[in-house]
Structure formats: structure tokens, C-alpha cells
């Protein structure tokens, strides 16, 4: 599933190529997603300038002259910049947003993502799924004190708590495992039992891991590519994710794999203590 680095890379790639351009239409080949896409998207968008794209968690908010697109990549979504006259759509290429000789093409095999339209009278940040999100990891409001206070109310294992998105956004399965390893915290530790000192390490680790992923183009496990069609290489530098049975880079003990709430967790039981 695309997480913060992959979504941010997508945002920057789209803005670089079509930011400031006027939309010349849209092609909607499929409307059935987690939220239905408007069949009349071309009518809604034509003639409007793409002023900016903002990211909130894993949501992209496209600011046009008279409204907003809100999009989410879901489990398998990708948005690429293509020349629609040269690159023919293939299976699962569901939506093209046209900007003259370029198009933002939305590809989503599983259709758990979405592309919706909001009129300018509606605040996209007031959408329930966006309004409830936790702190942005690079924001000044993501502090050790706030995180400590928020986690005081949950006894969930820290890995499971982080994946809820209630406390910090965009730190998915890969980045959570890597951040906990870097912070030397067991993924099994009850969230409300972690000291401020250890949470300080975790906040720093999250920012460092996400920064590394952004610099490496994100993570490509199966589907993700950037808006330019490039794969991400973060997992080549992963210390624990996908490394079950391999020696820990710090102590040499074998990396363990467990399942937490249906998700694979990788960690070193020697370096990461409760």
C-alpha cells in the first residue's frame, strides 16, 4: 500500500509536470471505486487551472479554480504522467485527467482508491476520513509530549497503535517496522508503557526513515511507481522489513517475523526490548 513517501513523491511528480496548467478534459473508464468517481469529471474540470496539490496523510487534495479533486491510491493505485496520444491505456487504467499533451493516468487493479470531486463550497479537510487523521510526521505539532499524551490512552502494542493513523499519519507497515528498529523499541510494547525518552527516539527515527524513503523514491514491492514511472528503492536499504531469518545488522541475531492484527512485523528481539 502506498504510504506517505509514495504519495508525496506522486504529488511532487504531478505538480512538476502539470502544475499551473489548465485541464483540457478527462476520460473516465471506470467509476466503481471505494468512493464512486464522477462520470462527468471532464465537464467538471475542463478549463480549470491546477493551482496546487496538497497532501494530508495519504490523501491528495488537488486545488482547481472552482473546486477540488480528492484522491487516494488505496492498496494498489498509481498515478503516472503519460502522453495520451502515444501511451495507450491498458487494463486497470481507469481515469485520465488531461492537460493538453499530457495526462495524469490513474491505474488501480484493486480499486480500493478513489478520485472524487468537491465543489469550492465544500472544505476537503472537513471530510470525516481526513478530519480524524493524526499528526503529520514532519510537522511542528508532531512532538514527543503530544505523542506521549495521546498514547497514554491505549494499551495496544506500539506497532498496531502507529498503524491506526490516529497518532501519526503515513507511517505504514514497512516504515513502522523500520522506525521501531531504529528506535530500539519492540513492536510488542504496550503504547502507554513507553517513556518520553524512548518516544523521542521513535519520533526522530520516523522522520529519518521517511526522509530516507523519500530520497530513495519510496518503496516498490509490487505496484508502486512514481508519476514518472520510476520504481522506489527504499526496501533495498531496509534493516528488518522482509529480512526474516537474516542476521540483524546490529547484533547478528536472526530477524523475527510475527503477525500483528493481520500484518507482518519484522524485528530483532535482542535489539528491540519491551
Rosetta silent file (secondary structure, phi, psi, omega in degrees, C-alpha in Angstrom):
SEQUENCE: XXXXXXXXXXXXXXXXXXXXXXXXXXXXXXXXXXXXXXXXXXXXXXXXXXXXXXXXXXXXXXXXXXXXXXXXXXXXXXXXXXXXXXXXXXXXXXXXXXXXXXXXXXXXXXXXXXXXXXXXXXXXXXXXXXXXXXXXXXXXXXXXXXXXXXXXXXXXXXXXXXXXXXXXXXXXXXXXXXXXXXXXXXXXXXXXXXXXXXXXXXXXXXXXXXXXXXXXXXXXXXXXXXXXXXXXXXXXXXXXXXXXXXXXXXXXXXXXXXXXXXXXXXXXXXXXXX
SCORE:     score description
SCORE:     0.000 S_00000001
   1 L     0.000  128.801  175.973    0.000    0.000    0.000 S_00000001
   2 L   -59.145  133.561  178.988    1.403    3.440   -0.888 S_00000001
   3 L  -115.633 -164.241 -173.511    2.291    5.374    2.262 S_00000001
   4 H   -52.268  -50.312 -178.130    3.459    8.926    2.939 S_00000001
   5 H   -60.194  -42.938 -178.315    6.679    8.796    0.869 S_00000001
   6 H   -66.121  -39.684  179.477    4.979    7.239   -2.153 S_00000001
   7 H   -69.750  -39.828  178.351    2.060    9.679   -2.025 S_00000001
   8 H   -65.878  -40.410  177.434    4.376   12.672   -1.578 S_00000001
   9 H   -63.094  -39.983  176.117    6.532   11.519   -4.498 S_00000001
  10 H   -62.207  -45.775  179.719    3.378   11.208   -6.597 S_00000001
  11 H   -57.640  -49.974 -177.477    2.275   14.723   -5.568 S_00000001
  12 H   -64.737  -38.420 -179.839    5.602   16.291   -6.465 S_00000001
  13 H   -65.988  -40.123  178.592    5.800   14.441   -9.776 S_00000001
  14 H   -66.923  -46.247 -179.160    2.348   15.576  -10.883 S_00000001
  15 H   -61.443  -38.735 -178.651    2.967   19.186   -9.873 S_00000001
  16 H   -59.957  -37.269 -173.714    6.303   19.252  -11.673 S_00000001
  17 H   -94.362  -35.786 -173.760    4.736   18.301  -14.991 S_00000001
  18 H  -128.229    2.065  176.728    1.226   19.775  -14.973 S_00000001
  19 L   -60.081  133.806 -179.009    1.045   22.207  -12.049 S_00000001
  20 L    86.404   -8.102  178.181   -0.274   25.570  -13.260 S_00000001
  21 L   -85.240  161.275  174.590   -1.738   24.086  -16.444 S_00000001
  22 E   -94.152  138.275  178.128   -5.378   24.175  -17.450 S_00000001
  23 L   -72.180  133.882 -179.472   -7.288   20.935  -17.613 S_00000001
  24 L  -107.798    8.043  177.804   -8.468   20.107  -21.122 S_00000001
  25 E   143.777 -176.809  177.591  -10.751   17.247  -20.153 S_00000001
  26 E  -152.926  151.411  175.395  -10.903   13.840  -18.533 S_00000001
  27 E  -121.037  118.584 -179.501  -11.581   10.271  -19.575 S_00000001
  28 E  -110.917  108.287 -179.068  -13.401    8.103  -17.031 S_00000001
  29 L   -93.452  -17.532 -179.042  -13.349    4.419  -17.992 S_00000001
  30 L  -148.755  137.334  178.667  -14.498    3.162  -14.594 S_00000001
  31 L  -112.494  -11.750 -172.520  -16.487    4.833  -11.806 S_00000001
  32 L   -88.956   98.963  177.067  -16.676    1.989   -9.278 S_00000001
  33 L  -130.189 -171.787  176.126  -14.081    2.605   -6.576 S_00000001
  34 L   -55.554  -37.345  167.266  -14.130    2.821   -2.783 S_00000001
  35 L  -124.005  134.568 -174.199  -15.841    6.143   -3.480 S_00000001
  36 L   -64.794  133.826  174.527  -17.523    6.491   -6.864 S_00000001
  37 L   -79.701  143.669  179.247  -15.746    8.649   -9.429 S_00000001
  38 L   -71.537  127.151  178.707  -17.943   11.225  -11.205 S_00000001
  39 L   -64.688  -25.682 -178.872  -18.794   10.105  -14.734 S_00000001
  40 L   -97.218   30.592 -177.491  -18.943   13.802  -15.743 S_00000001
  41 H   -57.960  -37.581  179.602  -15.423   14.572  -14.479 S_00000001
  42 H   -60.743  -44.772  178.531  -14.445   16.019  -17.858 S_00000001
  43 H   -62.230  -38.506 -178.360  -17.312   18.509  -17.724 S_00000001
  44 H   -69.451  -35.686 -170.040  -16.391   19.476  -14.162 S_00000001
  45 H   -96.755  -28.281 -171.441  -12.677   20.011  -14.841 S_00000001
  46 L   -55.017  127.626  178.442  -12.361   21.393  -18.366 S_00000001
  47 L    91.207   -9.037 -177.858  -10.895   24.892  -18.402 S_00000001
  48 L   -90.432  142.364  179.592   -9.850   24.900  -14.765 S_00000001
  49 E   -87.687  135.555  173.584   -6.260   25.570  -13.708 S_00000001
  50 L   -81.587  100.627 -174.223   -4.491   23.150  -11.370 S_00000001
  51 L   -76.685  -41.693 -178.113   -3.252   25.660   -8.812 S_00000001
  52 E  -165.949  167.570  170.334   -1.627   23.288   -6.330 S_00000001
  53 E  -132.631  126.538  177.797   -1.787   19.822   -4.811 S_00000001
  54 E  -109.716  154.459  177.175   -1.638   19.350   -1.062 S_00000001
  55 E  -117.422  135.133  171.545   -1.134   16.141    0.856 S_00000001
  56 E  -131.044  109.299 -172.958   -2.835   15.168    4.101 S_00000001
  57 L    61.196 -123.479  179.238   -1.736   11.739    5.226 S_00000001
  58 L  -102.395   12.149  178.628   -2.223    9.521    2.175 S_00000001
  59 E   -98.714  140.440  172.411   -4.842   11.800    0.596 S_00000001
  60 E  -108.113  133.232  179.195   -4.079   14.241   -2.202 S_00000001
  61 E  -115.782  109.085 -177.674   -6.121   17.431   -2.458 S_00000001
  62 E   -91.735  118.355 -178.129   -5.954   18.984   -5.918 S_00000001
  63 E   -93.149  112.380  175.462   -6.839   22.684   -5.859 S_00000001
  64 E  -107.787  176.150 -176.857   -8.592   23.869   -9.026 S_00000001
  65 L   -58.942  -39.656 -171.983  -10.252   27.215   -9.778 S_00000001
  66 L  -126.999   27.783  177.951  -13.733   26.123   -8.756 S_00000001
  67 E   159.167 -164.499 -171.893  -13.276   23.077   -6.582 S_00000001
  68 E  -138.263  143.000  159.254  -11.134   20.142   -5.581 S_00000001
  69 E   -95.650  134.793  169.355  -10.221   16.640   -6.560 S_00000001
  70 E  -115.131  125.223 -177.328   -9.582   14.435   -3.549 S_00000001
  71 E  -130.136  154.419  177.993   -7.711   11.251   -4.414 S_00000001
  72 E  -143.737  137.114 -175.942   -6.355    8.214   -2.592 S_00000001
  73 L   -83.406   -9.010  178.266   -4.196    5.473   -4.096 S_00000001
  74 L    62.108 -140.898 -177.662   -5.714    2.708   -1.979 S_00000001
  75 L   -86.383  -33.322 -169.727   -3.829   -0.602   -1.943 S_00000001
  76 L  -136.412   14.857 -174.833   -2.510   -0.720   -5.496 S_00000001
  77 L   -77.251  149.431  177.331   -3.097    2.673   -7.097 S_00000001
  78 E  -142.045  140.494  172.149   -0.565    4.554   -9.211 S_00000001
  79 E  -120.371  119.542 -177.474   -0.759    7.941  -10.926 S_00000001
  80 E  -119.878  150.912  172.282    1.603    8.409  -13.872 S_00000001
  81 E   -89.627  124.569  179.791    2.229   11.225  -16.306 S_00000001
  82 E  -134.901  161.864  167.219    1.781    9.995  -19.883 S_00000001
  83 L   -92.069  108.118 -173.218    1.352   11.339  -23.390 S_00000001
  84 L   -64.900  -18.574  178.065   -2.153   10.040  -24.125 S_00000001
  85 L   -80.392  -19.309 -177.318   -1.517   10.123  -27.884 S_00000001
  86 L  -105.355  -42.777 -175.262    1.480    7.810  -27.507 S_00000001
  87 L   -98.534  105.324  179.949    0.714    5.642  -24.480 S_00000001
  88 L   -71.840  143.483  176.713   -2.455    3.641  -24.976 S_00000001
  89 L   -65.623  144.892  176.706   -4.441    2.746  -21.836 S_00000001
  90 L  -115.831 -179.814  179.780   -4.078   -0.816  -20.598 S_00000001
  91 L   -54.614  135.716  179.221   -6.153   -2.921  -18.251 S_00000001
  92 L    77.456    4.663  169.883   -6.870   -1.120  -14.953 S_00000001
  93 E   -83.461   96.571 -165.838   -6.051    2.333  -16.409 S_00000001
  94 E   -92.116  -34.006 -174.184   -9.313    3.785  -15.151 S_00000001
  95 E  -139.915  136.172  168.422   -9.074    7.587  -15.364 S_00000001
  96 E  -115.152  129.570  170.714   -7.110   10.133  -17.404 S_00000001
  97 E  -107.623  116.185 -167.072   -7.021   13.776  -16.304 S_00000001
  98 E   -95.403  136.396  175.390   -5.914   15.705  -19.377 S_00000001
  99 E  -133.831   75.810 -178.447   -3.651   18.751  -19.537 S_00000001
 100 L    66.612 -117.836 -176.395   -3.065   19.341  -23.247 S_00000001
 101 L   -84.347    2.258  179.511   -0.355   16.961  -24.451 S_00000001
 102 E  -125.267  155.851  176.508   -0.036   15.286  -21.042 S_00000001
 103 E  -138.822  144.186  167.025   -2.361   13.245  -18.866 S_00000001
 104 E   -91.267  114.262 -175.133   -2.359   12.079  -15.271 S_00000001
 105 E  -105.171  122.449 -178.596   -3.360    8.439  -15.655 S_00000001
 106 E   -96.460  117.513 -179.003   -4.847    6.629  -12.653 S_00000001
 107 E  -116.006  126.663 -175.980   -4.141    2.886  -12.620 S_00000001
 108 L  -154.292   93.161 -178.342   -5.644    0.767   -9.841 S_00000001
 109 L   -58.292  -39.261 -173.995   -6.080   -3.019  -10.193 S_00000001
 110 L   -92.161  -14.724  176.556   -7.854   -3.478   -6.860 S_00000001
 111 L    58.261   34.326  174.062   -9.899   -0.252   -6.998 S_00000001
 112 L   -89.387   -7.561  175.622   -9.583    0.438   -3.263 S_00000001
 113 L   -88.699 -166.738  176.712   -8.518    4.003   -4.033 S_00000001
 114 E  -166.211  161.326  171.155  -10.669    6.802   -5.404 S_00000001
 115 E  -135.345  113.295 -179.426  -10.872   10.082   -7.309 S_00000001
 116 E  -124.386  164.746  179.517  -13.756   12.336   -6.268 S_00000001
 117 E  -116.780  136.032  173.464  -14.802   15.935   -6.949 S_00000001
 118 E  -123.455  135.156  175.004  -15.792   18.541   -4.364 S_00000001
 119 E   -68.362  161.257 -176.096  -17.213   21.981   -5.215 S_00000001
 120 L   -64.126  -17.656  178.372  -15.341   25.002   -3.860 S_00000001
 121 L   -75.297  -11.878 -177.031  -18.061   25.475   -1.235 S_00000001
 122 L  -107.412  129.380 -179.265  -17.017   22.216    0.443 S_00000001
 123 L   -82.627  115.449 -179.143  -13.883   22.030    2.601 S_00000001
 124 H   -63.817  -27.771 -179.732  -11.923   18.871    1.709 S_00000001
 125 H   -73.680  -10.714  177.418  -10.220   18.915    5.102 S_00000001
 126 H   -89.921   -5.646  175.085  -13.648   18.523    6.718 S_00000001
 127 L   -57.757  134.786 -174.364  -14.201   15.119    5.104 S_00000001
 128 H   -52.366  -41.658 -176.942  -14.562   12.662    8.016 S_00000001
 129 H   -70.788  -21.381  176.752  -11.711   10.429    6.871 S_00000001
 130 H   -91.896  -40.441 -177.401   -9.363   13.414    6.641 S_00000001
 131 H   -61.057  -29.571 -175.260  -10.559   15.323    9.705 S_00000001
 132 L   -87.173   -1.438 -174.217   -9.815   12.379   12.011 S_00000001
 133 L   -67.700  153.137  177.354   -6.206   11.919   10.901 S_00000001
 134 L   -77.720 -165.232 -175.145   -3.290   12.141   13.302 S_00000001
 135 E   -73.088  149.936  170.307   -0.279   14.433   13.123 S_00000001
 136 L   -75.702  132.305 -173.018    1.897   14.870   10.056 S_00000001
 137 L   -64.547  -24.104  179.592    5.311   13.382   10.925 S_00000001
 138 L   -98.561    4.323 -178.661    7.282   16.374    9.627 S_00000001
 139 L   -83.773  157.837  177.933    5.038   18.991   11.232 S_00000001
 140 L   -66.474  -20.753 -178.066    5.958   21.025   14.299 S_00000001
 141 L   -81.051  -10.828  176.296    2.887   19.611   16.036 S_00000001
 142 L   -85.879   85.196 -176.442    4.277   16.067   15.980 S_00000001
 143 L  -113.199  161.338  178.212    6.060   16.342   19.315 S_00000001
 144 H   -61.799  -42.627 -178.011    7.154   13.842   21.920 S_00000001
 145 H   -62.775  -45.239  179.637    4.881   15.416   24.531 S_00000001
 146 H   -66.052  -40.782  179.699    1.786   15.236   22.333 S_00000001
 147 H   -65.401  -42.066  179.308    2.545   11.693   21.259 S_00000001
 148 H   -61.739  -43.572  179.707    3.124   10.604   24.858 S_00000001
 149 H   -65.583  -41.236 -178.605   -0.180   12.140   25.964 S_00000001
 150 H   -67.630  -41.276 -177.912   -2.102   10.591   23.074 S_00000001
 151 H   -74.073  -14.636  179.968   -0.646    7.114   23.572 S_00000001
 152 L   -61.741  -19.005 -176.033   -1.438    7.205   27.288 S_00000001
 153 L   -96.109    4.564 -179.839   -4.989    6.202   26.399 S_00000001
 154 L  -133.673  136.551  175.933   -4.172    2.992   24.539 S_00000001
 155 L  -101.232    9.752  175.630   -2.625   -0.290   25.621 S_00000001
 156 L   -58.265  147.869  170.054   -2.325   -1.527   22.042 S_00000001
 157 E   -54.875  142.744 -172.159    1.140   -2.737   21.048 S_00000001
 158 H   -56.470  -37.431  178.803    3.011    0.263   19.689 S_00000001
 159 H   -61.729  -46.126 -179.594    3.186   -1.161   16.148 S_00000001
 160 H   -66.257  -39.036  179.219   -0.586   -1.637   15.997 S_00000001
 161 H   -62.782  -42.342 -177.986   -1.212    1.795   17.525 S_00000001
 162 H   -66.065  -33.243 -177.318    1.002    3.511   14.961 S_00000001
 163 H   -76.227  -10.346  178.667   -0.752    1.826   12.044 S_00000001
 164 L   -70.611  -22.906 -176.460   -4.155    3.202   13.061 S_00000001
 165 L    79.716    2.115 -179.094   -3.218    6.666   11.760 S_00000001
 166 L   -78.403  -23.429 -171.978   -4.693    8.275   14.883 S_00000001
 167 L  -109.030  -35.553  174.889   -1.346    9.379   16.276 S_00000001
 168 E  -154.107  145.027 -174.401    0.794    9.993   13.204 S_00000001
 169 L  -102.234  155.710  169.559   -0.076    9.592    9.531 S_00000001
 170 L    80.441    1.111 -179.317    1.643    7.884    6.634 S_00000001
 171 L   -96.654   85.745 -176.004    3.820    5.515    8.660 S_00000001
 172 L   -80.040 -165.626 -170.598    2.733    2.224    7.122 S_00000001
 173 H   -58.908  -47.674 -179.469    3.847   -1.317    7.731 S_00000001
 174 H   -62.599  -51.095 -172.795    7.318   -1.072    6.202 S_00000001
 175 H   -71.810  -27.844  176.829    8.184    2.285    7.739 S_00000001
 176 H   -69.599  -46.129  177.605    6.776    1.383   11.140 S_00000001
 177 H   -59.125  -44.489 -178.359    8.903   -1.771   11.376 S_00000001
 178 H   -67.945  -39.051 -179.619   11.987    0.147   10.287 S_00000001
 179 H   -67.544  -41.991  178.841   11.337    3.077   12.648 S_00000001
 180 H   -64.831  -37.284  176.469   10.814    0.836   15.667 S_00000001
 181 H   -63.816  -45.684 -178.926   14.051   -0.990   14.876 S_00000001
 182 H   -63.525  -33.913 -179.825   15.934    2.287   14.579 S_00000001
 183 H   -86.135   -5.608  179.292   14.438    3.467   17.884 S_00000001
 184 L    62.525   42.746  179.195   15.214    0.097   19.559 S_00000001
 185 E  -119.115  130.413  177.369   11.603   -0.428   20.673 S_00000001
 186 L   -66.255  137.820  177.213    9.860   -3.791   20.475 S_00000001
 187 L   -65.836  -13.342 -178.644    6.732   -3.716   18.304 S_00000001
 188 L   -90.128   -7.178 -177.492    5.010   -5.656   21.100 S_00000001
 189 L   -65.539  128.329  174.994    5.491   -2.951   23.741 S_00000001
 190 E   -56.712  132.133 -173.577    2.180   -1.532   25.038 S_00000001
 191 H   -58.826  -35.925 -177.074    1.968    2.010   23.685 S_00000001
 192 H   -81.391    4.333  178.757    1.087    3.523   27.064 S_00000001
 193 H  -107.270    4.913 -176.595    4.171    1.980   28.681 S_00000001
 194 L   -92.374  128.139 -177.143    6.745    3.746   26.520 S_00000001
 195 L   -71.495  161.951  176.725    8.686    6.531   28.220 S_00000001
 196 H   -60.259  -36.658 -179.777    9.123   10.003   26.769 S_00000001
 197 H   -61.598  -42.917  179.719   12.819    9.268   26.313 S_00000001
 198 H   -72.805  -34.931  177.025   12.078    6.251   24.124 S_00000001
 199 H   -66.735  -31.156  175.938    9.345    8.121   22.249 S_00000001
 200 H   -61.972  -40.807  175.962   11.863   10.842   21.475 S_00000001
 201 H   -63.473  -38.169 -177.934   13.964    8.200   19.739 S_00000001
 202 H   -68.410  -43.856  178.364   10.875    6.996   17.877 S_00000001
 203 H   -59.008  -45.267  178.330    9.867   10.459   16.630 S_00000001
 204 H   -62.920  -43.202 -178.522   13.410   11.012   15.359 S_00000001
 205 H   -63.836  -42.381  179.189   13.518    7.554   13.780 S_00000001
 206 H   -58.295  -46.462 -178.870   10.207    8.041   11.965 S_00000001
 207 H   -65.255  -39.823 -179.582   11.428   11.272   10.406 S_00000001
 208 H   -68.274  -41.785 -179.605   14.775    9.761    9.429 S_00000001
 209 H   -66.028  -44.446  179.949   13.216    6.640    7.900 S_00000001
 210 H   -65.962  -38.018  177.674   10.633    8.623    5.920 S_00000001
 211 H   -62.978  -43.496  177.932   13.309   11.049    4.704 S_00000001
 212 H   -60.767  -42.587  179.702   15.445    8.145    3.504 S_00000001
 213 H   -64.202  -42.450  177.268   12.466    6.667    1.673 S_00000001
 214 H   -58.729  -41.169  179.889   11.679    9.998    0.001 S_00000001
 215 H   -69.355  -26.217 -178.828   15.291   10.208   -1.151 S_00000001
 216 L   -94.975    5.880  178.080   15.139    6.633   -2.484 S_00000001
 217 L    82.225   17.279  179.798   11.925    7.186   -4.433 S_00000001
 218 L    85.513 -163.498 -178.840    9.700    5.302   -1.984 S_00000001
 219 E  -120.246  126.390  173.553    9.150    1.551   -1.798 S_00000001
 220 L  -110.961  107.239  174.002    8.175   -0.642   -4.724 S_00000001
 221 L   -96.252  -41.457  179.862    7.043   -4.083   -3.586 S_00000001
 222 L  -143.417  -56.350 -168.288    4.698   -4.824   -6.474 S_00000001
 223 L  -102.980  -34.864 -164.141    2.732   -1.929   -7.927 S_00000001
 224 L   -67.457  133.625  164.099    4.150    1.462   -6.976 S_00000001
 225 L  -138.751  157.801  179.562    5.935    3.690   -9.465 S_00000001
 226 L   -73.096  177.468  177.236    6.333    7.463   -9.376 S_00000001
 227 L   -61.306  -22.455  178.082    4.489    9.877  -11.649 S_00000001
 228 L   -91.218    2.197  179.079    7.467    9.497  -13.990 S_00000001
 229 L    84.620   14.507 -177.253    7.109    5.696  -13.987 S_00000001
 230 L   -96.234  142.198  178.021   10.169    5.088  -11.800 S_00000001
 231 L   -78.320  160.151  175.111   10.360    2.428   -9.084 S_00000001
 232 L  -100.834  150.647 -172.038   11.347    3.154   -5.478 S_00000001
 233 E  -122.437   17.499 -177.625   14.367    1.531   -3.871 S_00000001
 234 H   -58.279  -40.971 -173.598   13.935    2.094   -0.139 S_00000001
 235 H   -64.969  -17.468  175.110   13.471   -1.614    0.642 S_00000001
 236 H   -65.623  -24.121 -179.928   16.972   -2.337   -0.682 S_00000001
 237 H  -104.459    6.970 -179.043   18.222   -0.495    2.421 S_00000001
 238 L   -62.841  141.151 -179.614   15.677   -1.955    4.856 S_00000001
 239 L   -90.814  -33.566 -177.527   17.208   -3.274    8.070 S_00000001
 240 L  -128.568  -32.763 -173.947   14.406   -5.598    9.184 S_00000001
 241 L   -63.046  125.224 -179.874   11.449   -5.497    6.782 S_00000001
 242 L    74.341   13.020 -174.006   11.366   -8.686    4.703 S_00000001
 243 L  -107.742   24.061 -177.038   14.537   -9.960    6.429 S_00000001
 244 L   -50.865  128.332  177.548   13.112  -12.893    8.408 S_00000001
 245 L    84.245  -12.857  179.363   15.898  -15.256    9.468 S_00000001
 246 L   -85.118  155.152 -176.813   18.668  -12.979    8.239 S_00000001
 247 E   -68.353  138.126  175.112   21.239  -11.599   10.706 S_00000001
 248 L   -60.858  137.533 -179.327   20.458   -8.312   12.409 S_00000001
 249 L   -65.693  -20.554 -178.625   22.697   -5.536   11.102 S_00000001
 250 L   -93.670  -46.730 -171.311   23.451   -4.513   14.700 S_00000001
 251 L  -119.528  -12.013  178.841   23.883   -7.739   16.677 S_00000001
 252 L    86.815   -8.112  176.992   23.858  -10.601   14.191 S_00000001
 253 L   -70.250  154.039 -179.073   20.874  -12.384   15.754 S_00000001
 254 E   -68.375  138.658  175.595   18.206  -13.597   13.289 S_00000001
 255 L   -70.696  137.436 -179.868   15.399  -11.188   12.446 S_00000001
 256 E  -101.632  153.602  174.187   11.992  -12.457   13.565 S_00000001
 257 E  -124.528  129.581  174.736    8.654  -12.228   11.807 S_00000001
 258 E  -131.629  167.199  176.629    5.325  -12.148   13.629 S_00000001
 259 E  -110.226  124.212  177.301    1.781  -11.278   12.624 S_00000001
 260 E  -121.415  117.751  179.076    0.108   -8.342   14.366 S_00000001
 261 L    50.308   41.301  177.120   -3.505   -7.594   13.544 S_00000001
 262 L    82.640    1.016 -178.308   -3.116   -9.357   10.212 S_00000001
 263 E  -115.337  143.575  178.370    0.078   -7.510    9.223 S_00000001
 264 E   -74.345  132.604  176.589    3.619   -8.868    9.068 S_00000001
 265 E  -121.047  134.164  178.403    6.010   -7.357   11.594 S_00000001
 266 E  -118.438  135.991 -179.336    9.784   -7.771   11.410 S_00000001
 267 E  -163.137  166.570  174.287   12.069   -7.020   14.337 S_00000001
 268 L  -105.336  114.914 -176.848   15.158   -8.028   16.312 S_00000001
 269 L   -70.516  -15.429  178.377   14.134   -9.390   19.704 S_00000001
 270 L   -85.570  -44.707 -178.017   17.636   -8.720   21.035 S_00000001
 271 L   -81.611  -28.672 -175.834   17.997   -5.080   19.971 S_00000001
 272 L  -106.738  100.752 -175.564   14.346   -4.122   20.396 S_00000001
 273 E  -100.751  153.580  175.926   13.328   -4.557   24.005 S_00000001
 274 L   -72.811    0.000    0.000    9.979   -4.028   25.674 S_00000001
